[in-house]
């Protein structure tokens, strides 16, 4: 008798297919929200304009690398340029576009392994235009420098940085 009483409950519980509803054919696609991409594009354009204005105020012409890095050799010494895998010994002053000094290397050179060590990617790129004894100005946009966050100490978020740099030695 019990099994006869449970039969209607089981039949009702198994009514219809289980799982997600079938996909609707021909349903409209969602429109992508491009507002964040548009904002980033406007910020990058603004940064490029700020860099161009800084270069004009300096009254110099600078070369561009294609990634956004700008550079000007101040002293160009004959010799082979730096390459990935070499240790570069550099002295530098690191400034913001405002002219405020963020860091300096001091009298002794600082060393880093090109394309390996944890320094700005723009510095890795820029030092490869130099040979030992060269000095240059490197203008490094934020995406090649400290990015969205800055360094959380002296470099604000999304800051372009300017290196006045001397390549003392390669090993």
Secondary structure as the mmCIF struct_conf table of DSSP 4:
data_model
#
loop_
_struct_conf.conf_type_id
_struct_conf.id
_struct_conf.beg_label_comp_id
_struct_conf.beg_label_asym_id
_struct_conf.beg_label_seq_id
_struct_conf.end_label_comp_id
_struct_conf.end_label_asym_id
_struct_conf.end_label_seq_id
HELX_RH_AL_P HELX_RH_AL_P1 UNK A 2 UNK A 13
TURN_TY1_P TURN_TY1_P1 UNK A 14 UNK A 14
BEND BEND1 UNK A 16 UNK A 16
BEND BEND2 UNK A 19 UNK A 20
HELX_LH_PP_P HELX_LH_PP_P1 UNK A 21 UNK A 24
TURN_TY1_P TURN_TY1_P2 UNK A 25 UNK A 26
HELX_LH_PP_P HELX_LH_PP_P2 UNK A 27 UNK A 32
HELX_RH_AL_P HELX_RH_AL_P2 UNK A 35 UNK A 58
TURN_TY1_P TURN_TY1_P3 UNK A 59 UNK A 59
STRN STRN1 UNK A 63 UNK A 64
BEND BEND3 UNK A 66 UNK A 68
STRN STRN2 UNK A 70 UNK A 75
BEND BEND4 UNK A 78 UNK A 79
HELX_LH_PP_P HELX_LH_PP_P3 UNK A 80 UNK A 82
TURN_TY1_P TURN_TY1_P4 UNK A 84 UNK A 85
BEND BEND5 UNK A 86 UNK A 86
STRN STRN3 UNK A 87 UNK A 96
TURN_TY1_P TURN_TY1_P5 UNK A 97 UNK A 98
BEND BEND6 UNK A 99 UNK A 99
STRN STRN4 UNK A 101 UNK A 104
BEND BEND7 UNK A 107 UNK A 108
HELX_LH_PP_P HELX_LH_PP_P4 UNK A 109 UNK A 109
STRN STRN5 UNK A 110 UNK A 113
TURN_TY1_P TURN_TY1_P6 UNK A 114 UNK A 116
BEND BEND8 UNK A 117 UNK A 119
HELX_RH_AL_P HELX_RH_AL_P3 UNK A 121 UNK A 127
TURN_TY1_P TURN_TY1_P7 UNK A 128 UNK A 129
TURN_TY1_P TURN_TY1_P8 UNK A 132 UNK A 133
STRN STRN6 UNK A 135 UNK A 140
HELX_RH_3T_P HELX_RH_3T_P1 UNK A 142 UNK A 144
TURN_TY1_P TURN_TY1_P9 UNK A 145 UNK A 151
BEND BEND9 UNK A 152 UNK A 155
TURN_TY1_P TURN_TY1_P10 UNK A 157 UNK A 158
STRN STRN7 UNK A 161 UNK A 170
#
